[in-house]
Amino acid sequence: MKKTRLNLTLFVLALVLLSSCGGLNRMRNDAPSVRYNVTPEVLETHAGEVEVTIRGTYPARYFHRRAIVEVTPIITYDGGETPLSSITLQGENVRDNYQVINFDGGSFTYTDKVPFTDDMRVSDLVVRVNAQLRNNEATFDPLKIADGVIATSTMVVNDPKPVKVGDNFKRIVPETKESAIFYVINRADVRQSELRSERMQEFRDYLNKAVEDERIEMKSVGISAFASPDGPLTFNENLAQQRKETSDRVLTSELRRVDVEKKDNFYNTRALGEDWEGFQKLVEESDIRDRELILRVLSMYSDPEVREREIRNMAAVFEELADLVLPQLRRSVMEINVDLIGYTDTELMEIYSTDHTKLNLEEILYTATLYDDLNKKLEIYTRASQQFPRCFRAFNSIGVVQVELGNTSAARQAFQSAQRLADNDVIKNNLGAVALMEGNIEQAEEYFNSVASPTAETNYNLGIVAIKKGDYPKASGHMGNMPEVNNALVKMLQNNNDQALRILNNIEEPDAMAYYLRAVIGARNQDSSMAFDNLRNAVRHDASLKDYARTDMEFGRYFQDATFTSIVN
């Protein structure tokens, strides 16, 4: 009897064991019936990560009621693999806390992301399944569910733009020299003391120089005669006219002395009557008692006679005006207007090559712009910084050239030197550009955001930061319609291929990357002629793009195409 019971127990255990093994084998054999929908259909990388969403759907009668299944998505590539996190599922009769998949069917949705590596550019997304049923385990064959990884977002060109601060060099600079002849109250005769004054001698010296110096071109000479605003209006107007005539004789004599002809539109004289404008200016600059009251009178009344009457009513104040202000208004102003003619470009380059110290700050900064060679520019700006060590523009220009040369450390040092002289928006942008070149995205963004009045360069730089962070709408907002490769890339990453192509077509001198992005747009539009023609131009400009294109999933449909392989091999 005992032997019969033992045989029965062993028989039941065998049935259970066979049932377990059969359940796992059936699930493994029927694994292709499980449907995996992957978003995106071809994996992509953004902001340095590969994110994937998987929806797995199990058909009815597939998932054993007592099975526990661990699903692990894995990105596999030549030489390695990168697993994503696993999800564990359980049958409806399992007493555990995993997501339940019923015997009648069910589904799960899963999202995860992993850091992108360049090896993933040609890869497969597979799922590996480990299943348990009671004490038995089974590992299913890996099942490919998607291709990967489109890495177009990594093609952002890390070319932040520094802000340049140019020179103030002007080839022709207008200049005016003035001198005044002062008169005694109610008189128009020119005193000898005025003719012998220091200011009159300076005027003569300037006139001599204007005639003798070939780099000075006289444009006009003139006289403006005034009367002080005290006394009858008509009398003062006549007095200003008389002063114009006497000062005209003085200036005419001086011009005759240096053999300058009084031609039409060159010599002009004016009698301007009472000088209320000069009166107001002198009062504003003075510390006269009741100054504000005087200025209020001027603002309240426009009639000169009313003004004079109201001011005279302030007896003590008028006495002070008579001593300090009114004598300065009884005058004729003589002026010489000239153009200072600067050096030609050739002259500047010659002077720099012989003795750069003869150039002033604006001239030497301008001279640097006459050379295309970056090392020559660097030499000139360095000498400018040594000759004018308080000029932040010289140090900033050194930094800009170092950025263009790709010397980030030297650029940072130059911008920091400039910052010690002027911590302004320009320097903040440029230090941000260096930080971005060095891969310090957070610090770069902090610098750019600290700029009070962003320039086009700052907005472009913020656009690069946003691309690297995967915020394409923000990047697009910063870049607007700039004809830049990175701006076209942003539009492509938002699937606005037509807009991206318009931007690329507006680039005056397209480089290798511009052609490459055009090729990608052609591939996306399944326009093989456009793709291949632009890819040829791209690799002609930069042969290293051959290797990149061979593993670029944007061209995945052409990997076996003879024309494509002839271009990239």
C-alpha positions, 0 to 999 in steps of 0.5 A: 500500500505504501509503495502504491502511494509513493509511486503515485506521488512520484507520478504527480511530481513528474507531471508537475515537472513536465508541465513546468518545462512544457510551459516555459518551452511553449513560451520560448517557442511562441516568443515571436508572437509577442509584439514590441512597439518601439518609440522612436522606431529607429533609436535616436540620441538627444542631449547625450542620451538614448531614450526609448519607450517600449510597449509589449503586447502578449497574446491570449493563452501565451503568458503562463499563470504561474510564470515570472518573466524578466524583460531586458532591452539591450543596445548591442553593437560591434564590440559591446552592448549597453543594457537598459533597466529590466522590467519584471512581469508575472502571471495572474496566479503568482503571489508577488508585486510585479506587473501582472499579465493575464492568461487572456493577454495583456501589455506593459509600457516601459521607458528608460534611457542610457548615455549615448556612446559613439559605438551605438551609431550602428546598433540593434535594440534587442530584448532578452527574456529570462523566465521562471516557472516554479523551480525551472528557468529558461532564457529565450533567444534575443529578439531584435525590436529596433535599429539604432542609433540616429545621432544627428543631434551630436553633429552640433558644431561647437563654434560659439561666437565671441563678440568683437569690439572694433576700433574707432579709427576714422580716415577723416575726422572733423575738427573745429578750433575756436577763439573769442574776442571779448568786448567792453560793455556797449562797445564794438572796437577790438582792444589790443589786449585781445589781439595779443591774448594767449587764446588769439595766439593759439588760434593763429598757430592752429591756422598756420598748422591747418595751412601747412599740414598736408593731412589737414584740409580746411573746410570753412572759417566763420564768425558768430557775434553776440551781445549780452542780454542786458539793455534795449533789444534793438541796441544789442542787435545793432551792437552784435552787427558792429562786433561782427564787422570788427572781428571780420576785419581781424579774421580777414587779416589773419587769413590774408597773412597765410594766403587763404582766400575767402571763397563762397561757402567757405567764409561766413559771418553772423550777427546773432544778437542777444545770447540767451542760450549762452546766458542759460548755459553759464547760469546752469554751470554757475553757483550763483545765488537763486540760480534755480529762480533765474532758470525758472524765469527763462523757462516761463518767459520767451520774450527777451524784454520780459526776461530782462525785466524779471531778472533785473527785478532781482537786484542782488542777483542781477549784480552778480550776473553782471560781474560773472556772466554777462561779460562772457557773452559780449564776444565774437567767436571765430572758428576754423573747421577742418578735416583731419586726413588719416593714414591710408591702409598702405601707410598704416601697414608700412608704419607698423612694420617700421615702428608700431609705436608711432601709431595711436591706439585706434590706428593700431587696432585698425591696422590688425584688421588689414591682415587675414593671417590670424597669427599676424593679427595676434601679433598686432593685438599683443603689441597694442595691449603692451603699448596701451595696457589699459585698453580692454579692447586690445586684450579682448581682440587677443582672446577673439583671435585665440578662439579662432585659432582654437587656443581656448586656454590662451583665449580664456587668459586674454578675456580674463585680462580684459575683464579686469579692465572692464567687466562688461557684456562683451567679456561675459559672452566671450568667457562663456564662449570659452567655457562652451568650447571646453565642454562646460555647458552649465558655466557657459550658460551662466555667463551667457544669461548674465549678459544684460543686452544679448547680442546676435552672438550671445543668442547664437551661443545660447542656441548651441547650449540649448541644442546640447541640452536637447531643448530644440524649441528654445534653441530655435527661438535663440537662432531665429533665421540665422544662416548658420549650420547649427540653426539648420540642424535645430530645424532638422531635429524638429523635423522641419526639413524644408525650413532647414534646407532654406537656411542651408541655401542662404549660407553664402559659403557652405562648408562640409557640414552644410553639404552633409546636412543637405545630404541628410535631408535628401536621404530623409526625403528619399531623394537619392540624387540630392543625398549623393550629390551633397554627400560628395561635396561634403567629403570633398571638403572634409574626407573624415566625413566618409567614416562618419557617413558609413555608420550614420543611420540617416543613410541606413537605407543606402548602406548597400547602395553601390553609389553610396559605398563609392562615395564613402569608401 
